[in-house]
C-alpha cells in the first residue's frame, strides 16, 4: 500500500511539474525575441555572425533600466526578424561595459557588420529606438 501511495504522489508531482514547465515556456516565449548574453565572448560571437545586433546593457538596481526594458523588448518583438536583440546585465560581464566604454545604464549599442554603429545613452521612445535600428539596417 505504501508503494501505491508513492506512485500516486509521483503522478501528481509529474502533473505539477508539467504545469510549471508549460507556464515557464509561455513566459520565455514572450521574451524569445531577446537573447541574453553573460560574457564578452558570447557577445562577440553574436556580433560577428549577424549583420545588425542591438545590445541593451542594464543593471538590476537601475530604475531607468526597469522603465526602458519594456521599450527595448517591444521594439525587439517588432523588428526581431531583421536584427538580433541582446540583453546584458552589466554585473554579469563588466568587461563588456569596459570594452564598449559604457559608463552609465541603460545604454543601447547598435552594431553593424561587427562594428559599433550607434550608442544610445539613457531612455528613448520606442519610435526613436526603432528609427536608430532601421538606420543601421538601411545603411550600406
Sine and cosine of phi, psi and omega as CSV:
sin_phi,cos_phi,sin_psi,cos_psi,sin_omega,cos_omega
0.00,0.00,-0.57,0.82,0.02,-1.00
-0.90,0.44,-0.66,0.75,0.01,-1.00
-0.88,0.47,-0.68,0.74,0.02,-1.00
-0.87,0.49,-0.66,0.75,0.02,-1.00
-0.89,0.45,-0.63,0.78,0.03,-1.00
-0.92,0.39,-0.61,0.79,0.02,-1.00
-0.91,0.41,-0.67,0.74,0.04,-1.00
-0.89,0.45,-0.65,0.76,0.05,-1.00
-0.90,0.44,-0.66,0.75,0.02,-1.00
-0.88,0.47,-0.66,0.76,0.04,-1.00
-0.90,0.43,-0.65,0.76,0.05,-1.00
-0.90,0.43,-0.68,0.74,0.03,-1.00
-0.88,0.47,-0.68,0.73,0.03,-1.00
-0.88,0.48,-0.64,0.76,0.03,-1.00
-0.90,0.43,-0.69,0.73,0.03,-1.00
-0.90,0.45,-0.74,0.68,0.01,-1.00
-0.87,0.49,-0.61,0.79,0.03,-1.00
-0.90,0.44,-0.69,0.72,0.02,-1.00
-0.90,0.44,-0.67,0.74,0.01,-1.00
-0.90,0.44,-0.68,0.73,0.01,-1.00
-0.89,0.46,-0.66,0.75,0.02,-1.00
-0.90,0.43,-0.66,0.75,0.02,-1.00
-0.90,0.45,-0.69,0.73,0.02,-1.00
-0.91,0.42,-0.64,0.77,0.02,-1.00
-0.89,0.46,-0.65,0.76,0.04,-1.00
-0.89,0.46,-0.67,0.74,0.02,-1.00
-0.90,0.44,-0.69,0.72,0.01,-1.00
-0.92,0.40,-0.59,0.81,-0.01,-1.00
-0.88,0.48,-0.53,0.85,0.03,-1.00
-0.93,0.37,-0.40,0.92,-0.07,-1.00
-0.92,-0.39,0.22,0.98,-0.07,-1.00
-0.93,0.36,-0.22,0.98,0.01,-1.00
-0.97,0.25,-0.17,0.99,-0.03,-1.00
-0.84,-0.54,0.80,-0.60,0.04,-1.00
-1.00,-0.01,0.70,-0.71,0.06,-1.00
-0.99,-0.14,0.80,-0.61,0.08,-1.00
-0.91,-0.41,0.48,-0.88,-0.04,-1.00
-0.78,-0.62,0.19,0.98,0.01,-1.00
-0.40,-0.92,0.32,-0.95,0.05,-1.00
-0.90,0.43,-0.60,0.80,0.02,-1.00
-0.89,0.47,-0.71,0.70,0.03,-1.00
-0.87,0.50,-0.69,0.72,0.01,-1.00
-0.90,0.44,-0.70,0.71,0.01,-1.00
-0.85,0.53,-0.67,0.74,0.00,-1.00
-0.87,0.49,-0.69,0.72,0.01,-1.00
-0.92,0.40,-0.69,0.72,-0.04,-1.00
-0.91,0.41,-0.63,0.78,0.00,-1.00
-0.94,0.33,-0.49,0.87,-0.11,-0.99
-0.98,-0.19,0.10,1.00,-0.01,-1.00
-0.69,-0.72,0.55,-0.83,-0.01,-1.00
-0.91,0.41,-0.76,0.65,-0.03,-1.00
-0.79,-0.62,0.81,-0.58,0.05,-1.00
-0.82,-0.58,0.74,-0.68,0.00,-1.00
-0.91,-0.41,0.91,-0.41,-0.09,-1.00
-0.95,-0.31,0.78,-0.62,0.12,-0.99
-0.95,-0.32,0.84,-0.55,0.05,-1.00
-0.95,-0.31,0.83,-0.56,-0.02,-1.00
-0.68,-0.74,0.05,-1.00,0.21,-0.98
-0.73,-0.68,0.43,-0.90,-0.04,-1.00
-0.92,0.39,-0.40,0.92,-0.07,-1.00
-0.99,-0.10,0.09,1.00,-0.06,-1.00
-1.00,0.03,0.91,-0.41,0.01,-1.00
-0.88,0.47,-0.65,0.76,0.01,-1.00
-0.89,0.45,-0.56,0.83,0.03,-1.00
-0.90,0.44,-0.66,0.75,0.01,-1.00
-0.90,0.44,-0.56,0.83,0.03,-1.00
-0.96,0.29,-0.65,0.76,-0.12,-0.99
-0.99,0.15,-0.49,0.87,-0.05,-1.00
-0.80,0.60,-0.72,0.70,0.02,-1.00
-0.88,0.48,-0.54,0.84,0.06,-1.00
-0.90,0.44,-0.74,0.68,0.01,-1.00
-0.86,0.51,-0.72,0.69,-0.01,-1.00
-0.91,0.42,-0.58,0.81,0.05,-1.00
-0.88,0.47,-0.74,0.68,0.01,-1.00
-0.92,0.38,-0.59,0.81,0.05,-1.00
-0.88,0.48,-0.66,0.75,0.04,-1.00
-0.89,0.45,-0.62,0.78,-0.06,-1.00
-0.96,0.28,-0.66,0.76,-0.11,-0.99
-0.93,-0.36,0.18,0.98,-0.10,-0.99
-0.82,0.57,-0.49,0.87,0.01,-1.00
-0.98,0.18,-0.23,0.97,-0.07,-1.00
-0.98,-0.20,-0.47,0.88,-0.01,-1.00
-0.61,-0.79,0.32,-0.95,0.06,-1.00
-0.99,-0.13,0.82,-0.58,-0.01,-1.00
-0.97,-0.23,0.74,-0.67,-0.13,-0.99
-0.75,-0.67,0.62,-0.78,0.07,-1.00
-0.87,-0.50,0.64,-0.77,0.03,-1.00
-0.68,-0.73,0.78,-0.63,0.17,-0.99
-0.99,0.12,0.87,-0.49,-0.08,-1.00
-0.86,0.50,-0.44,0.90,0.03,-1.00
-0.94,0.34,-0.48,0.88,-0.01,-1.00
-0.95,0.30,-0.54,0.84,-0.08,-1.00
-0.56,-0.83,0.96,0.27,-0.02,-1.00
-0.88,0.48,-0.38,0.93,0.02,-1.00
-0.91,0.41,-0.44,0.90,0.06,-1.00
-0.92,0.39,-0.75,0.66,0.03,-1.00
-0.87,0.50,-0.66,0.75,0.03,-1.00
-0.89,0.46,-0.75,0.66,-0.03,-1.00
-0.87,0.49,-0.65,0.76,-0.04,-1.00
-1.00,0.01,0.04,1.00,-0.03,-1.00
0.81,0.58,0.77,0.64,0.05,-1.00
-0.99,-0.11,0.88,-0.47,-0.06,-1.00
-0.92,-0.40,-0.05,1.00,0.02,-1.00
-0.54,-0.84,0.46,-0.89,0.05,-1.00
-0.82,-0.58,0.50,-0.87,0.00,1.00
-0.97,0.22,0.55,-0.84,0.13,-0.99
-0.77,-0.64,0.72,-0.69,0.06,-1.00
-0.94,-0.35,0.80,-0.60,0.02,-1.00
-0.89,-0.45,0.81,-0.58,0.03,-1.00
-0.96,-0.27,0.84,-0.55,0.03,-1.00
-0.97,-0.23,0.65,-0.76,0.08,-1.00
-0.76,-0.65,0.84,-0.55,0.01,-1.00
0.78,0.62,0.67,0.74,0.10,-1.00
0.99,0.11,0.00,1.00,-0.02,-1.00
-0.84,-0.54,0.41,-0.91,0.07,-1.00
-0.92,0.38,0.84,-0.55,0.00,-1.00
-0.99,-0.15,-0.63,0.78,-0.06,-1.00
-0.41,-0.91,0.52,-0.85,0.07,-1.00
-0.76,-0.65,0.82,-0.57,-0.03,-1.00
-0.92,-0.40,0.86,-0.50,0.01,-1.00
-0.99,-0.10,0.74,-0.67,0.08,-1.00
0.99,0.10,-0.32,-0.95,-0.08,-1.00
-1.00,-0.02,0.70,-0.71,0.15,-0.99
-0.77,-0.64,0.28,-0.96,0.01,-1.00
-0.96,0.29,0.32,-0.95,0.08,-1.00
-0.84,0.54,-0.60,0.80,-0.02,-1.00
-0.91,0.41,-0.67,0.75,0.01,-1.00
-0.93,0.38,-0.64,0.77,0.04,-1.00
-0.91,0.41,-0.70,0.72,0.03,-1.00
-0.87,0.49,-0.66,0.75,0.02,-1.00
-0.89,0.46,-0.67,0.74,0.01,-1.00
-0.91,0.42,-0.64,0.77,0.03,-1.00
-0.93,0.38,-0.68,0.73,0.00,-1.00
-0.90,0.44,-0.57,0.82,0.06,-1.00
-0.87,0.50,-0.68,0.73,0.03,-1.00
-0.92,0.40,-0.67,0.74,-0.01,-1.00
-0.90,0.43,-0.60,0.80,-0.07,-1.00
-1.00,0.08,-0.23,0.97,-0.03,-1.00
-0.96,0.28,0.53,-0.85,-0.07,-1.00
-0.93,0.38,0.00,0.00,0.00,0.00
